[in-house]
Amino acid sequence: MKKIIGSLICLLLIVLIAIGVFMGKGKDNSNDLTKITVAEVAHSIFYAPMYAADSLGYFEEVGIDADIILTSGADAVAASVMSGDAQIGFCGSEQSIYIYNGGEKDYLVNFAGLTKRDGSFIVARENKEFNIKDLKGSHVIAGREGGMPAMTLAYTLHESSIELDELNFDTSIAFASMSGAFIGGTGDYVALFEPTALQLEKQGFGYVVASLGELGGEVPYTTYMTKKSYLEDNKDIIEGFTKAIQKGLDYVFNHTDKEVAEVITSYFPDTSMNDLTEVIKRYRDADSWYRTTYITKEGFDRVQDIMDNSDKLDKKAPYDKLVNNEYNKK
């Protein structure tokens, strides 16, 4: 009899464990969090508010287990979200415009902004006072054709009455190879994100002479986007995610550069605390981050002006379809 009772108890335990595994599928079993994948276009200190939100547990507070994965290139980020490999993409808002104008019915919708300027810094071979007109007649490694860094620089040149045929505007070098090409002797100038620009400067290969973000003006440069269908079906996740990002922004604006550096140091293990603090200061001084996640029509229209200047805009895309500010505060 005891053997029968023991067997029944074991069977009951097995059933309970199986039920627990089934019910916990797609969740973090210990905290009952909804798992999502966030595809980031680059891993840069430029995105400090997002890493602060992750480090400080703001995603968990709203029931989200966010897996932030590097997916180099805005086109690759968009493809990852469109295929369902990632639920949220983090890249330039221009990708949503490309996809919408391509005729996709389940297009990408921008639901929160993080950075409001280009995050690149212009690095020169000589340390001297810089003027945008210095780029005339020079060889500039500008970034991927159709990407926001290259298009922002082209727009800045146009606004300064400098035509691209007045310099070697090089878009042939992949984003990840730009620094190496410059170190190898290619180009007079290169546009680089941090911490790469600072590392190159400290190694003696060049000097940061200007912020492309300050030169190019305010735009929704890097935004969070998801498929229209996912937004409609998962409003609670999008609302919670947006709240977490807003808390990350609030933290950055309410704490010192060093305090922010201490919070995100684990995301940049190869960067010293001093360098990390210096880069955060650079981005703060350049007024790189939105105060809130709200994406303005003026900024979105400016993105399209930048694209149009580079002949990358077939037609204007509608702000009211490609931007959803439902969970953003102005």
Stockholm file with secondary structure:
# STOCKHOLM 1.0

chainA/1-330         MKKIIGSLICLLLIVLIAIGVFMGKGKDNSNDLTKITVAEVAHSIFYAPMYAADSLGYFEEVGIDADIILTSGADAVAASVMSGDAQIGFCGSEQSIYIYNGGEKDYLVNFAGLTKRDGSFIVARENKEFNIKDLKGSHVIAGREGGMPAMTLAYTLHESSIELDELNFDTSIAFASMSGAFIGGTGDYVALFEPTALQLEKQGFGYVVASLGELGGEVPYTTYMTKKSYLEDNKDIIEGFTKAIQKGLDYVFNHTDKEVAEVITSYFPDTSMNDLTEVIKRYRDADSWYRTTYITKEGFDRVQDIMDNSDKLDKKAPYDKLVNNEYNKK
#=GR chainA/1-330 SS CHHHHHHHHHHHHHHHHHHHHHHTTTEETTTTEEEEEEEESCCCGGGHHHHHHHHTTHHHHTTEEEEEEECCSHHHHHHHHHHTSCSEEEECTHHHHHHHHTTCSSCEEEEEEEECSCCCEEEESSCSCCCGGGGTTSEEECCSTTSHHHHHHHHHHHHTTCCGGGSEEECCSCGGGHHHHHHTTCCSEEEECTTHHHHHHHTTSCEEEEEHHHHHCCCCCEEEEEEHHHHHHCHHHHHHHHHHHHHHHHHHHTSCHHHHHHHHGGGCTTSCHHHHHHHHHHHHHTTCBCSSSCCCHHHHHHHHHHHHHTTCCSSCCCHHHHBCCTTCCC
#=GC SS_cons         CHHHHHHHHHHHHHHHHHHHHHHTTTEETTTTEEEEEEEESCCCGGGHHHHHHHHTTHHHHTTEEEEEEECCSHHHHHHHHHHTSCSEEEECTHHHHHHHHTTCSSCEEEEEEEECSCCCEEEESSCSCCCGGGGTTSEEECCSTTSHHHHHHHHHHHHTTCCGGGSEEECCSCGGGHHHHHHTTCCSEEEECTTHHHHHHHTTSCEEEEEHHHHHCCCCCEEEEEEHHHHHHCHHHHHHHHHHHHHHHHHHHTSCHHHHHHHHGGGCTTSCHHHHHHHHHHHHHTTCBCSSSCCCHHHHHHHHHHHHHTTCCSSCCCHHHHBCCTTCCC
//
